[in-house]
Amino acid sequence: MVHVLLIDDDADLGAMLTDVFAREGIRLTAVEDGKTGLDTASEGSFALILLDIMLPEMDGLQVLKHLRQSGIETPVLMLTARGDDVDRVVGLELGADDYLPKPFYPRELIARVKALLRRSKGSDASAVVESIRFAGFELDTVNAVATCDGEKLTLTPTEFEVLRQLVTHHGQLVTKESLSNHVLGRQLGPFDRSLDVHISNVRKKLPAHPDRIQTVRGRGYRVMEPEILEN
């Protein structure tokens, strides 16, 4: 059974989601403060973490920062208050995979969780090319491992999927709409910066030539060979 960790100080929400997730065949462990959440996430094995921002003991952004600094790349879905745009962007920059504003419908949360779980598991190995090479990148799509210029990249599942989509297109433009649908499983809102932040995070992790991942303003992104950029 898939095991998900909820870190949220709303006990009623935790009880309700425990029942909702159980009906979907998902086991949910709920804790109500940031410090306990960090300890539980560090010691346990979870397929996904649902993380509230406003928490006692330690806020959600601190929890996320400690998780990523410890090398824990478990997918994280942030639960944020509506209008908290700054917290959302900071959370994505710290390595969150996606966010969902409160209040939300349980069915919407389940849909987001299932999309993240599919993303973290990767595609069916029999249906994909096992290795993709382009522009200094080599991606093992079965094991979700990426290298750049021979150096292994430490990527979240969402960051890996962003890179996979770009590298697969071998220099062709990938529109924001296409990338959002394939990677996030949803359409982008007019002020949604999720993809921009994920792209920025991947660039920061490259050993050289971060500009090989290019932004085509107003349209999308593409990957270019470093040699072309130098000419």
Buried (B, 14 or more C-beta within 10 A) or exposed (E): EBBBBBBBBBEEBBEEBBEBBEEEEBBBBBBBBBBBBBEBBEEEEBBBBBBBBBBEBBBBBBBBBBBBEEEBBBBBBBBBEEEBEEBBBBBBBBBBBBBBBBEEEBEEBBBBBBBBBEBBEBBEEEEBEEEBEBBBBBBBBBEBBBBBBEEEBEBBBBBBBBBBBBBBBBBEEBEBEEBBEBBBBBEBEEEBBBBBBBBBBBBEBBEEBBEBBBBEEEEBBBBBBBEEEEE
